[in-house]
Amino acid sequence: MSLKDRLIKNSTIDLTATLEDSKIFTKKDMIPTSVPMINVALSGSVDGGITPGLTMLAGPSKHFKTGFALLLASSFLKKYRDGIILFYDSEFGTPQSYFSTFNIPFDSVVHTPITDIEELKFDIMQQIKELGRDDHVMIVIDSIGNLASKKEVEDALDGKSVADMTRAKQLKSLFRMITPHLSLKDIPMAVINHTYKEIGLYPKDIVGGGTGSYYGSDNIWILGRQQEKDADGISGYHFVINVEKSRYVKEKSKIPITVSFEGGINRWSGLLDVALDGGFIVKPKNGWYATVDRNTGEVRQPSMRANDIIDNKKFWMDMFSDTDFAKYIENKYKMGVGAIMENDDE
């Protein structure tokens, strides 16, 4: 028996194997969403998507954080008809109608109310302990932003007004325990969190929860928002996904997503902005749009209004099939090997 085989045989860890046979380093299960630019924010590619691990959606109130999490959950259930969403709820601000909007069957959601971090930690570890790699489960936590620690609750009940110094430690403990199991057992998890502004001349958004939430995440989105108006007033919002951390996407990337009050998430939102940046579409002085042959500069399809493009499935499917637009997006957003090595050196 070779030394390699002896080492594998002597290991007390079931999943020990050579790198070429490792179940952990095989191609990650990737679950696409219906929104190409959401897939880009997750993986750097329009045909990518969710992978096992922790995705944190952070931002102020009313920034569609729960909506993005439910989109991911809906995509998971679309791929795995036998899948289950383990939904930990601390804010109770997600009515059943939200799940119906994203076509999530009620009987596919295990709803667990939580009141403090320790309660979440104990229950989630008990659940993960019983799961195997073939169990199709996705975890959603809504949210950790305002979740108290057990000590904070006990101090309030005892009439104490002392500062709670344990919350950040408990959150760090939670993510420290959960993170390895997500990859080992192929579990995607979406966690909703809050942000706060750092003190300084040019304050930036900081993800709440201390270093534990930051270090344990595979992806961190910080969500921004602008109002979208029509003749009758506000019709929706333009959100910007700021990629704060990712294992696949170039950090600090900004990905626009439009959500209207009537139609929900615009499936093709964000693509027009990228197509303009890449020269696939130009906007002449008359304010109308035109597609362009990037090699010759020849105008292919002139005189289109924004509304003719933004929500036009055929237009974007033709753009992907007839041009190298998808490859351009991947080159623009996806982290290459060189970037990964550079990040590791920092």
Number of C-alpha atoms within 10 A of each C-alpha: 7 6 8 10 11 10 14 15 14 9 11 9 9 8 13 16 17 13 10 8 11 11 16 15 12 10 7 13 13 18 20 24 25 18 19 22 27 29 21 24 29 28 26 27 25 23 19 19 25 25 21 21 25 25 24 28 27 29 25 17 10 9 20 19 24 22 19 16 21 22 20 26 30 22 19 25 21 16 14 13 10 11 17 20 24 20 19 23 20 21 16 11 11 13 8 11 10 14 18 12 13 16 16 22 14 12 9 15 18 13 14 14 15 21 17 19 22 20 13 22 18 11 14 18 14 11 10 16 11 8 15 13 14 9 14 20 26 23 23 25 23 25 23 22 20 16 21 20 21 17 16 19 15 11 14 11 9 9 9 11 9 9 8 14 11 14 20 18 14 19 24 19 16 21 19 15 15 18 19 12 18 20 18 16 21 22 24 24 28 28 23 20 27 22 19 14 12 12 9 7 6 7 10 12 18 17 24 20 21 14 14 18 23 19 15 21 20 19 24 29 27 25 24 19 18 12 14 15 13 8 6 6 9 12 15 19 21 20 21 20 24 19 21 22 21 22 16 21 25 22 19 15 19 20 21 21 21 21 20 16 10 8 10 14 20 15 21 21 22 22 20 18 13 19 17 15 11 15 15 21 22 18 17 11 7 7 12 13 20 19 21 17 14 14 6 7 11 10 14 10 12 15 14 14 13 14 8 11 18 19 15 13 12 10 13 17 10 10 16 14 10 9 13 12 20 16 12 16 19 18 14 17 21 23 18 15 10 9 15 14 10 10 9 8 7 5
